[in-house]
């Protein structure tokens, strides 16, 4: 019961869904419920402040994958906020963590801690038992690189050591997997999800939205990503705003702030991706090039709006469209034009396009490097708008690949050309200023082709999951229907205790009998039964009314038709023996035909009896029916 209630508390918990027993042995740890808060960090650069959320994400995923431990969905952390709000400087005390765990019904809490030490970090993880507020398991590494944090190897090593301390044994496949590299799609999904959560905490909606869209590109089936994306999409819709604020002024102010935030964010974070091919082609040499000993090399490349930015912009545009007419008209030109405030504090739209939507503002330089690490060629590509941010359609990666343009590298000295040449983006400028590579997505054509393959596989897995779910639901529906029919029918083991009396349509005999009727299934809707009845019988003669003992037993076979839950109609015929059943009081062979209805625990039946050589008589009975389906329903209730 406790685990059941906990599962209700975990909204969309993916903690239970991804446990994979092929990576661990036995059931050690299956009774553990573990909460993983964000933890805290010290001396971390601003651009890496998302590391704590990333560590939390990685810890959750790794414990789920390599152990039977149940990890509480972090989206439920808000219910424990009051328990840890009094911690100093935003970091929690062990007591606060223990209270945090108790609030979530978790026996243990894993507390990550990260300290910057110049170019390296110190990573520690303490796992405390909430009831005792005592550290039971721990891990510490004083020399962790940023690369090890980003690629997941730091957390994998930490979790492996902690699992060893807990006595949770990995299989050979588990040991190989946890000590190996994490696949790129998982890393990209974790990184973008963590950056999105961090942006949400800072209140930068547009930035968070873009990261969630980017995370979904790499893992479309992740429950948490989809939930957070759905929440932020809802928050950006006018319908949701209208439920929270009143009046057009508040809605206007919301969109003014949000679209201004989007402009500022994209002004500083190019919403484009650079794509280039590593396949170098040779242009046919001219006579002049032969004389000079040079050659022209070519590659394909281009600049395109990235998918996550495109989706974020489309979501905002849709929210504006759903606004009242005055607000919709006020922002209808976004993002094609930027709203500008003049000296009179009035706003107007510029006649030129908003700069961040223009690919021409993105320029990049590509170098060709030989085996001796010598740059033998360099060329610059200036972007231009092939795919517009005004499009309401998603950007198809295959369309990007087909739209790559040609970039030429002229006058390459053939003496410097070696067997292995490297293509590398060496500089990116945005609106005339150099920008760090991490601020823009850079992919090779081959990377995109692999991404398309991975996305298609992910979609196929999703389709298979949907098909499997539909098949499961179909089988469950069939099973429910079969159960319904069984619950409604008499072709289950059942008994009925009836009161039966004659209605004198044919005979002068009256009888009030106590009847027991037992039924058992044959096949489908057929059943057989045995009936026995005992009671008194009044027989009218010309001279007097005689009270006699009455008894009969009958073997029957019948057919039933279910109507609805625990309700059916049935008909049956039987042969048996009666004592003092006929009008003259004689005993003898009894033939019976009957029909009735079962409704819940009640049964009503009409029967026509015939005693050969004597008379017909008909009878009505009402009784209480009992079968295994009714018994189970009462127990469930």
C-alpha positions, 0 to 999 in steps of 0.5 A: 500500500505504501508503494502504491501511494508513493507511485500516485505521488510521483507525477509522470515518474520515469524512475520506474519505467527505465529500470533494466534488469539486464544490468544488475543481479537480484533484487537487492535495493528494490525496496529502496526509495531514493530522493535526489535533490539538486545539491549545491556548488561552489566556485562554478563559472556562470556558464557552468551553473547548470552543472548541478542540475546536470548532475541531478539528471545524470544521477537519476538516469544512472540509478534508474538504469543500473539498479532496482532502486526507485528514484523519486521524480524531481518534479515533486521537489516543490512539495518539500520546499518548506522543509528546506527553505531555512537552509543557509545561503541556498545550500541545505543542511543534512537535517534539511535534506533528511526532512526533504526525504521524509516529505517524499517518503524516501528512505534515502537522499543522495546529496551531490556537491561540486566545488570548482578548483581552477580547471578541475572540480571536486565531486562528492556524493553523500547518501543519508538515511532520512530516519537517522540523518546519518551518512550511509554511503559516500563517494569523493573524487578531488580531480574531476574534469568538466569533460567528465561531468559533461560526458557522464563518466564522472557520475557513472563511476560514482554510481558504480562505487555507491552500488558496490557499497550498497551490495547491488551487483552489476551483471557483466553487461552492466559493468561494461555499460557503466564503465563505457561511454554514454551515447551522444543522444542521451548526453545531448538530451541530458545537457539541454534538459538541465540547461532548460531547468536552470533557465526556468529557475532563473525565469527566462522562459524563452531560453528554457523553451528552446532548451526543452525543444532541443532536449526533445530532439534527442529523446522524444520519448522522455517523460520529464522532457515532454512534461516540462515542454508541455508546461512551458508551452501552456504558460506561453499560451494566451488561454493560460494567461487569461486564467491567471490575469484579468484584462487586456492590459495584463496580457499586453504587458506579458507579451511585451515582456516575453517578446522583448526577452526573446529578442534579447536572448536571440540577439546574444545567442544566434538561433542558427546552426552551422552545417558543413560536409567533411567530404572534400571535392576537387575542382577540375584544375585550370592551366593556370593552376597546373602551372602554379601547382595549386588546386581548388577544393570544395565542400558543402556548407550552410547556415540555417535556423536551428530546430529548437529556436524555430519551435520556440518562435512558433510557439510564441507567435501562436500565443500572440495569435490567440490573444485578443484582437488589440494585442494580436494587432500590436505584436503581429509584426514580430519577429519580422520587425523589432519594436523600438521605443522613441524619445516620447516613450512611444513604441513603433516597429522598425522598417527593417527586419529584426536582426536576429532572424537574419542569417546574413548576420552569421558568418563563419570561417572554415579551415582545412588542416593537413596531417602536420596540423598546418592550415592549408586553406581558409574560406569564409561563408556568409549566411543567407535565409534559405529557411525563414523564421516566419515558417509555421512548419518544423525544420526538416533535417533532410531539407537542410542537407539538400540545401547546403551551398558550396564553399571553395578554397582556392589556390591550395598548394598541392605539396601541402595536401596529405592523405587525411585532411581535417575540416574545422570551423575556426571562427564564428561572427554574429552581428559582426562580433566573434562569438564562442562556439558553444553559443551556436550549434555546429554540425557536420553533414554526416552528424545530421545524417546520423541524427536523422537516422537516430531520430527515425529509430526513436520515432520507430521505437515510439511507434512500436511502443504505441502499437504495443500499448494499443495491442495491450489495451486491445487484449485488456479490453477483450479480457475485460469483456470476457470477464464482464460476460463471465460475471454476467453469466451463469456459466461460472460456478454459482449457487442460488437460494430461491423461494418458489411458489406455484401460481395455479395456472394449470394445477390445484396444487400450491407449494412454497418451496425452499430451492437450492440451484447449483450451476457450472459452466460447460462451454461458452454460454452453456451450463448445467445445473442441479436443483433440489427443493423442499417445502410444504404442498397444499392439495385441494380435493372435492372434500378437503385441503390436504397439507403434504410434504413436497420434495423434488430434485432436477438435473438441468442444462441451460443457455445464457445471454449476458446483457450487461455487467452481472446481468443475464437472461437464461433458459434451461430444461431439466428432468427429475423426480417429485414427491407430492408435486401433482394435484393428486399427491402422487410422486413421479417423473418431473419434466421442467422448462424454465427461463429467468434473469439474473441481476446482480445478486438477485435471480427471478425465474419462471418454470413450467413443470409436467408430471406425465400422466398427471398435470402441468403446473407453473411456478415463479421463484425469486432468490439470492444468487452467489458466484465467484465473480460476485464474491470477488467484487464484494472483496474488492469493495 
